[in-house]
Amino acid sequence: MNQETEEPIIELHNITLIYPNGTRALNHVDLSVKKGEFVFLVGQTGSGKSSLMKLIYRENDPTMGLVYVEGKEISEMKRSQIPYLRRRIGVIFQDFRLLGHKTVFENVAYALQVTGASRYVIPRKVTKALTLVNLREKADRLPSQLSGGEQQRAAIARALINDPVILLADEPTGNLDPDSSWDIMQILSKVNARGTTVLVATHNQQMVDVMQKRVIVMQHGEIAQDVSRGMYFTTELHRENVVAGGLGL
């Protein structure tokens, strides 16, 4: 059962992000995400989707504006506090980022080991995470012995191992076939149904259209459209811009 509440868990207030090379990635962005929501971020490459996510887990700092996570302003957070913030936020990347010399079990366990978790707790939590992503039977495999979809499921298990309240997925199906992509989205839906807030940046039009979740359209570093239950193309303007840009999905 989804546990969405009116309480915001992520808030961005008047956020502008300008990279050192002068690129304006985000321009006066305001955003509020409620606890337990499932949100898609869509838009052309370079529209600001990944930059927005990086602000939430403090990989980047805003040039201007304030970022709140669980009611705490994180933009001025001390460096020593950032690891504790990131234990509350799971992150999934398009390129999996698994350690090739470690088994699936060891990859997932490593995310606990770096936090100083007890060696008695680790096996139980890793097994629980691998069961959630339907990968328990392949715990002893190396990443090279897995399909792309299985590698992404292992990466999801790793992101979930610390029981995060927020899960950020940046193009999680970008390198996968349609069946594997659907498996990943079903897992993310299951995670969301347990109460975790999920944000997914994607170009996968079919998945967005089928799932009918909140859709935020990014254009030129700004939020062009925000629909509570929308589809990938929420405005004709966005459709025309994508077609004019010659971008495939």
C-alpha positions as CSV (number, residue, x, y, z in Angstrom):
1,M,0.0,0.0,0.0
2,N,1.4,3.4,-1.0
3,Q,2.1,5.7,2.0
4,E,2.1,9.0,0.3
5,T,1.5,12.0,2.6
6,E,1.1,15.7,2.2
7,E,4.4,16.2,4.0
8,P,7.1,17.3,1.6
9,I,10.3,15.2,1.7
10,I,12.2,17.2,-1.0
11,E,11.9,20.9,-1.5
12,L,13.8,23.1,-4.0
13,H,13.4,26.9,-3.6
14,N,14.4,29.2,-6.4
15,I,17.3,27.0,-7.4
16,T,19.8,28.1,-10.0
17,L,22.8,26.0,-10.9
18,I,25.7,27.4,-13.0
19,Y,28.6,25.1,-13.7
20,P,32.2,26.5,-13.6
21,N,32.3,26.5,-17.4
22,G,29.4,28.9,-17.4
23,T,26.7,26.4,-18.4
24,R,23.4,27.3,-16.7
25,A,22.0,23.8,-15.8
26,L,19.0,25.0,-13.7
27,N,17.2,28.3,-13.7
28,H,15.0,29.5,-10.8
29,V,13.5,26.0,-10.1
30,D,10.9,25.5,-7.4
31,L,9.9,21.9,-6.7
32,S,8.1,20.1,-3.9
33,V,7.9,16.3,-3.7
34,K,5.7,14.7,-1.0
35,K,6.8,11.8,1.1
36,G,5.8,8.5,-0.7
37,E,5.4,10.0,-4.2
38,F,6.6,8.4,-7.4
39,V,7.8,11.1,-9.8
40,F,9.1,10.9,-13.4
41,L,11.5,13.6,-14.7
42,V,11.5,13.8,-18.4
43,G,13.0,16.1,-21.1
44,Q,15.7,16.3,-23.6
45,T,19.3,15.6,-22.8
46,G,20.8,18.6,-21.1
47,S,17.4,19.8,-19.8
48,G,18.5,19.6,-16.2
49,K,17.2,16.3,-15.0
50,S,20.5,14.8,-13.7
51,S,21.6,18.2,-12.4
52,L,18.5,18.4,-10.3
53,M,19.0,14.9,-8.8
54,K,22.7,15.7,-8.0
55,L,21.6,18.6,-5.8
56,I,19.3,16.3,-3.8
57,Y,22.2,14.0,-2.7
58,R,24.7,16.8,-2.5
59,E,27.0,15.9,-5.4
60,N,26.5,19.5,-6.5
61,D,25.7,22.7,-4.6
62,P,23.3,25.3,-6.0
63,T,24.6,28.6,-7.2
64,M,21.6,30.2,-5.7
65,G,18.6,28.9,-3.7
66,L,17.9,26.3,-1.0
67,V,17.5,22.6,-1.0
68,Y,15.6,20.7,1.7
69,V,15.6,17.0,2.4
70,E,13.3,15.7,5.2
71,G,12.9,19.3,6.3
72,K,16.6,20.0,6.7
73,E,18.4,22.6,4.5
74,I,21.3,20.6,3.0
75,S,23.0,23.3,0.9
76,E,25.1,24.5,3.8
77,M,25.6,21.0,5.3
78,K,29.1,20.3,6.6
79,R,31.1,17.8,4.6
80,S,31.2,15.5,7.6
81,Q,27.4,15.2,7.5
82,I,27.0,14.4,3.8
83,P,27.6,10.6,4.3
84,Y,24.7,10.5,6.8
85,L,22.5,12.3,4.3
86,R,23.4,9.8,1.6
87,R,22.5,6.8,3.8
88,R,18.9,8.2,3.6
89,I,19.1,8.5,-0.2
90,G,19.6,5.5,-2.6
91,V,20.9,6.3,-6.0
92,I,20.7,4.2,-9.2
93,F,22.7,5.0,-12.3
94,Q,22.4,4.0,-16.0
95,D,25.8,2.4,-16.0
96,F,25.2,0.2,-12.9
97,R,28.6,1.0,-11.2
98,L,29.1,-2.4,-9.8
99,L,32.6,-3.6,-8.7
100,G,33.6,-6.2,-11.2
101,H,35.8,-8.2,-8.9
102,K,33.1,-8.7,-6.3
103,T,30.1,-11.0,-6.4
104,V,26.6,-9.7,-6.4
105,F,26.4,-10.4,-2.6
106,E,29.7,-8.7,-2.0
107,N,28.7,-5.6,-4.1
108,V,25.5,-5.2,-2.1
109,A,27.2,-5.9,1.3
110,Y,29.9,-3.4,0.5
111,A,27.4,-0.5,0.8
112,L,26.8,-1.7,4.4
113,Q,30.4,-2.4,5.3
114,V,31.4,1.2,4.5
115,T,28.9,2.4,7.1
116,G,30.4,0.2,9.8
117,A,27.4,-2.2,10.0
118,S,27.8,-5.3,12.1
119,R,28.9,-8.4,10.3
120,Y,26.0,-10.2,11.9
121,V,23.5,-7.8,10.4
122,I,25.0,-7.7,6.9
123,P,24.0,-11.2,5.6
124,R,20.4,-10.8,6.7
125,K,20.0,-7.4,5.1
126,V,21.8,-8.4,1.9
127,T,19.6,-11.5,1.5
128,K,16.5,-9.4,2.1
129,A,17.5,-6.8,-0.6
130,L,18.4,-9.5,-3.2
131,T,15.1,-11.2,-2.6
132,L,13.2,-8.0,-3.2
133,V,14.9,-7.6,-6.7
134,N,14.5,-11.3,-7.5
135,L,18.3,-12.0,-7.5
136,R,18.8,-14.1,-4.5
137,E,19.7,-17.2,-6.6
138,K,22.6,-15.3,-8.3
139,A,24.2,-13.9,-5.2
140,D,27.5,-15.7,-5.9
141,R,27.8,-14.5,-9.5
142,L,30.2,-11.8,-10.7
143,P,28.7,-8.8,-12.6
144,S,30.2,-10.1,-15.8
145,Q,28.1,-13.3,-15.4
146,L,24.8,-11.3,-15.3
147,S,22.6,-9.8,-18.0
148,G,22.2,-6.0,-18.2
149,G,18.8,-6.3,-16.4
150,E,20.3,-8.4,-13.6
151,Q,23.2,-6.0,-13.1
152,Q,20.7,-3.2,-12.8
153,R,18.7,-5.2,-10.3
154,A,21.9,-5.8,-8.3
155,A,22.5,-2.0,-8.3
156,I,19.0,-1.4,-7.1
157,A,19.6,-3.9,-4.2
158,R,22.7,-2.0,-3.3
159,A,20.8,1.3,-3.4
160,L,18.2,-0.1,-1.0
161,I,20.4,-1.8,1.5
162,N,20.4,1.1,3.9
163,D,16.6,1.4,3.8
164,P,16.6,4.8,2.2
165,V,13.6,7.1,2.4
166,I,14.3,8.5,-1.1
167,L,15.4,6.5,-4.2
168,L,16.8,8.5,-7.1
169,A,17.1,6.6,-10.5
170,D,19.0,8.4,-13.3
171,E,18.1,6.7,-16.6
172,P,17.8,3.2,-14.9
173,T,16.6,1.5,-18.1
174,G,18.7,3.4,-20.6
175,N,20.9,0.4,-21.5
176,L,18.2,-2.3,-21.2
177,D,15.8,-4.1,-23.5
178,P,12.1,-3.6,-23.1
179,D,11.4,-6.7,-21.0
180,S,14.3,-5.9,-18.6
181,S,13.1,-2.2,-18.5
182,W,9.7,-3.3,-17.4
183,D,11.1,-5.6,-14.7
184,I,13.1,-2.6,-13.3
185,M,10.0,-0.3,-13.3
186,Q,8.0,-3.0,-11.5
187,I,10.6,-3.2,-8.8
188,L,10.7,0.5,-8.4
189,S,6.9,0.5,-8.1
190,K,7.2,-2.2,-5.4
191,V,9.7,-0.1,-3.5
192,N,7.5,2.9,-3.8
193,A,4.5,0.9,-2.5
194,R,6.5,0.3,0.7
195,G,6.7,4.0,1.3
196,T,9.9,5.0,-0.3
197,T,9.8,8.3,-2.3
198,V,11.0,7.5,-5.9
199,L,12.3,10.0,-8.5
200,V,13.1,8.6,-12.0
201,A,14.8,10.6,-14.7
202,T,14.1,8.8,-18.0
203,H,13.7,8.9,-21.8
204,N,11.5,5.8,-21.7
205,Q,8.2,7.1,-23.1
206,Q,6.4,3.8,-23.0
207,M,7.0,3.3,-19.3
208,V,6.0,6.8,-18.4
209,D,2.8,6.6,-20.4
210,V,1.8,3.2,-19.0
211,M,2.5,4.0,-15.3
212,Q,0.6,7.2,-15.1
213,K,2.5,8.8,-12.3
214,R,3.4,12.4,-11.6
215,V,5.4,13.7,-14.6
216,I,7.7,16.8,-14.5
217,V,8.9,18.1,-17.8
218,M,12.3,19.8,-17.8
219,Q,13.2,22.3,-20.6
220,H,16.3,24.5,-20.7
221,G,16.9,24.1,-16.9
222,E,13.3,25.0,-15.9
223,I,10.2,23.0,-15.1
224,A,8.0,23.5,-18.1
225,Q,5.1,21.3,-16.9
226,D,4.1,19.4,-13.8
227,V,1.2,16.9,-14.1
228,S,0.0,14.8,-11.2
229,R,-0.9,11.8,-13.4
230,G,0.6,12.4,-16.8
231,M,2.2,11.0,-19.9
232,Y,5.7,11.6,-21.4
233,F,4.4,14.3,-23.7
234,T,2.3,16.4,-21.4
235,T,2.2,19.4,-23.8
236,E,2.2,19.8,-27.6
237,L,5.0,22.4,-27.1
238,H,7.2,19.7,-25.6
239,R,6.4,17.3,-28.4
240,E,7.3,19.8,-31.0
241,N,10.6,20.7,-29.3
242,V,11.6,17.0,-29.1
243,V,10.7,16.3,-32.8
244,A,12.4,19.5,-33.9
245,G,15.5,18.5,-32.0
246,G,15.6,15.1,-33.8
247,L,15.8,13.2,-30.6
248,G,14.9,9.5,-30.4
249,L,13.4,8.0,-27.3
